[in-house]
């Protein structure tokens, strides 16, 4: 589409020059979007700090996210034990972990609980983040240094993500297990992400489908959103099981088989013995 000059007629058909019509609207929108982007960078640290102020909740949450592999005493070591392990856990704790009242920290804070000293822009952002959960996204295309188009492996929805840093490190076909946060009309990576190789894409979907099948046995009609609200940590359990050095398809097949067996046994134990 040809670029509209400042003195050209506005494409909206108002009869005014572009600089006197929609250019002003677009410039205002760009300023607002920059404010929202900057607010993400200030809001996320405040949320992480609020999470760290809840030590009694951190312990059970840590066991849940890391499948009882690490203790609360190892939280400071997780950056070395797992790639960005501490940041990934705390991001999940903020968005996904249900606290004593059944609500996540983001839900509590968006509802007015606690005092973080948020700006008006940060408050607007927070209220739009209450449904954000950990999800797997396949990367469809990348514009280096600017952003990427990603595809939700579960809901099959495509998102345009603005991220100058991540877009320099990823390749099409790879997978990010992360939180996408909305800000205005755009999406951004919130907190830390697990970066997976392209060969995990189909196996991760199959793994999630096994958990969905088991969840739906007890919750007929459940959606992916319902599953992730209850058990989004299973996505990190998949990440934990991946080999560090190089892809290993046999290991992924073994993981799926073990998951299928354990979920089947769990379902049978809940049903109890059949009547004679």
C-alpha positions in Angstrom: 0.0 0.0 0.0 1.5 3.4 -1.0 2.6 5.7 1.8 0.2 8.6 2.4 1.9 12.0 2.4 1.2 14.5 5.2 -0.4 16.9 2.7 -2.3 14.2 0.7 -6.1 13.8 1.1 -6.9 11.5 4.0 -7.8 8.0 2.8 -10.9 8.1 5.0 -12.6 10.4 2.5 -13.2 13.3 4.9 -11.8 15.8 2.4 -9.2 17.0 4.9 -5.5 16.6 4.5 -4.0 13.5 6.1 -2.0 15.6 8.6 -5.2 17.3 9.8 -7.2 14.1 10.0 -6.1 10.5 10.6 -2.4 11.2 11.0 -3.2 12.9 14.4 -5.3 9.8 15.4 -2.5 7.4 14.4 0.1 9.4 16.2 -2.0 9.4 19.4 -2.5 5.7 19.1 1.3 5.2 18.7 2.0 7.2 21.8 -0.6 5.2 23.8 0.9 1.9 22.6 4.4 3.0 23.6 3.1 3.9 27.1 1.5 0.4 27.3 4.7 -1.3 26.2 6.7 0.7 28.8 4.2 -0.2 31.5 4.7 -3.9 30.9 8.4 -3.4 31.7 7.5 -1.7 35.0 4.5 -3.9 35.9 6.1 -7.3 35.6 8.8 -6.6 38.3 6.1 -5.3 40.6 4.2 -8.6 40.2 7.3 -10.7 40.7 8.1 -8.7 43.9 4.6 -9.3 45.2 5.0 -13.0 44.5 8.2 -13.2 46.4 6.4 -11.6 49.4 4.3 -14.8 49.7 6.9 -17.4 51.0 4.3 -19.8 52.5 2.6 -20.1 49.1 5.9 -20.3 47.2 6.8 -23.7 48.7 3.8 -25.7 47.5 3.8 -23.8 44.2 7.4 -24.7 43.6 6.7 -28.4 44.1 3.7 -28.2 41.8 5.5 -26.4 39.0 8.7 -28.5 39.1 7.0 -31.8 39.8 8.6 -32.0 43.3 12.1 -32.0 41.8 13.3 -28.8 43.6 12.8 -27.4 47.1 12.1 -23.9 48.1 15.7 -23.6 49.3 16.9 -24.2 45.7 14.9 -21.3 44.3 18.0 -19.1 44.0 19.8 -21.9 42.2 17.1 -22.5 39.5 18.7 -20.1 37.0 21.6 -22.6 36.8 19.6 -25.8 37.3 17.0 -24.9 34.6 17.2 -22.4 31.8 15.8 -19.2 33.4 14.2 -21.6 35.9 13.5 -19.0 38.6 12.0 -16.4 36.3 9.8 -19.0 34.6 8.5 -20.3 38.0 7.8 -16.9 39.4 6.0 -15.8 36.2 3.8 -18.9 36.4 3.2 -18.3 40.1 2.0 -14.8 39.3 -0.4 -15.8 36.5 -1.4 -19.4 37.2 -1.0 -20.5 40.8 -4.3 -20.5 42.8 -3.8 -18.9 46.2 -5.9 -19.8 49.3 -9.0 -18.1 48.0 -8.8 -20.0 44.7 -7.7 -16.8 42.7 -4.3 -16.2 41.2 -2.1 -13.3 42.3 -3.0 -11.3 39.2 -6.7 -11.9 39.8 -6.4 -10.7 43.4 -4.4 -7.6 42.6 -6.6 -6.7 39.6 -9.6 -7.0 42.0 -8.1 -4.4 44.3 -6.3 -6.6 46.9 -2.9 -5.4 48.0 -1.1 -2.2 47.2 1.5 -2.1 44.5 1.5 1.6 43.8 0.4 1.1 40.2 0.1 3.8 37.6 -3.2 4.2 35.8 -1.7 2.5 32.7 -0.4 -0.4 34.8 -3.8 -0.9 36.3 -5.4 -1.0 32.9 -2.9 -3.7 31.8 -3.4 -5.8 34.9 -7.2 -5.9 34.5 -6.7 -7.4 31.1 -4.3 -10.1 32.3 -6.5 -12.1 34.6 -7.1 -14.9 32.0 -3.5 -15.2 30.9 -2.1 -18.7 31.5 1.0 -20.7 30.5 0.5 -21.9 26.9 2.5 -23.5 24.1 3.1 -21.4 21.0 4.6 -22.6 17.7 6.5 -19.9 15.8 5.2 -19.4 12.3 7.3 -16.5 11.1 9.9 -14.1 12.5 10.8 -10.5 11.7 14.2 -10.2 13.3 14.5 -7.5 15.9 10.8 -6.6 15.7 8.4 -9.5 16.4 6.9 -12.8 15.3 3.7 -14.6 14.4 3.0 -17.5 16.7 0.3 -20.2 16.7 -1.3 -21.5 19.8 -0.9 -25.2 19.7 -4.0 -25.8 21.7 -6.6 -23.3 20.6 -5.2 -23.0 17.0 -5.2 -19.2 17.2 -2.5 -17.1 15.6 -1.1 -14.0 17.4 1.2 -11.2 16.3 3.8 -10.7 19.0 5.9 -7.6 19.4 9.2 -8.7 21.0 12.5 -7.2 19.9 14.7 -9.5 22.0 13.0 -12.9 21.5 12.6 -12.4 17.7 16.4 -12.3 17.4 16.8 -15.8 19.1 14.0 -17.9 17.6 13.4 -19.6 14.3 10.2 -20.6 12.5 8.9 -24.0 13.7 10.3 -23.7 17.2 8.1 -23.6 20.3 7.7 -21.2 23.2 6.0 -22.2 26.4 5.2 -18.9 27.8 2.6 -16.3 28.8 1.4 -13.9 26.1 0.1 -10.7 27.7 -2.2 -8.3 25.8 -1.5 -4.5 25.7 -3.7 -2.4 23.5 -4.1 -4.2 20.2 -0.8 -6.1 20.5 0.6 -9.1 22.4 3.9 -9.4 24.2 5.9 -12.2 26.0 5.2 -11.7 29.7 8.2 -12.8 31.9 10.4 -15.7 30.9 9.7 -18.4 28.3 10.9 -22.0 27.7 12.4 -22.2 24.2 11.9 -25.6 22.6 13.2 -27.1 19.4 10.9 -27.7 16.4 10.8 -31.5 16.9 8.8 -31.1 20.1 5.8 -29.5 18.5 3.7 -32.5 17.7 4.8 -34.4 20.8 3.9 -31.5 23.1 0.4 -31.3 21.5 0.0 -35.0 22.0 1.1 -34.8 25.6 -1.3 -31.9 26.3 -4.1 -33.9 24.6 -3.5 -36.8 27.0 -4.0 -34.5 29.9 -7.0 -32.9 28.3 -8.6 -36.4 27.8 -8.0 -37.3 31.5 -9.3 -33.9 32.7 -12.4 -34.2 30.6 -13.3 -37.5 32.2 -14.0 -35.6 35.5 -15.0 -32.3 33.8 -17.3 -33.1 30.8 -17.3 -30.4 28.2 -14.1 -28.8 29.6 -12.1 -26.5 27.3 -8.3 -26.0 27.1 -8.8 -22.8 29.2 -10.4 -25.0 31.9 -7.5 -27.4 31.9 -4.9 -24.7 32.0 -6.6 -22.9 34.8 -6.3 -26.1 36.9 -3.1 -27.8 35.6 -1.0 -25.5 33.4 2.1 -26.8 35.2 1.9 -30.0 33.2 3.4 -28.0 30.3 6.5 -27.3 32.4 6.7 -31.0 33.3 7.0 -31.7 29.6 9.8 -29.1 29.3 11.6 -30.7 32.2 11.6 -34.1 30.5 13.3 -32.8 27.4 17.0 -33.7 26.7 19.4 -30.8 27.2 22.1 -31.7 24.8 20.3 -32.8 21.6 16.9 -33.9 20.4 15.9 -37.5 21.3 12.7 -38.7 19.7 12.9 -42.0 21.7 12.8 -40.1 24.9 9.7 -38.1 23.8 8.0 -41.3 22.9 8.8 -42.8 26.3 7.5 -39.7 28.0 4.2 -40.0 26.1 3.8 -43.7 26.9 4.5 -43.1 30.6 2.1 -40.2 30.7 -0.6 -42.3 29.0 -0.1 -45.1 31.6 0.0 -42.8 34.6 -3.1 -40.9 33.6 -5.0 -44.1 32.9 -4.0 -45.6 36.3 -5.0 -42.3 38.0 -8.4 -42.5 36.4 -8.9 -46.1 37.3 -7.9 -45.4 41.0 -10.5 -42.6 41.2 -13.2 -44.9 39.8 -12.4 -47.6 42.3 -13.0 -51.3 41.9 -15.8 -52.4 39.6 -18.9 -53.9 41.1 -18.9 -57.6 40.9 
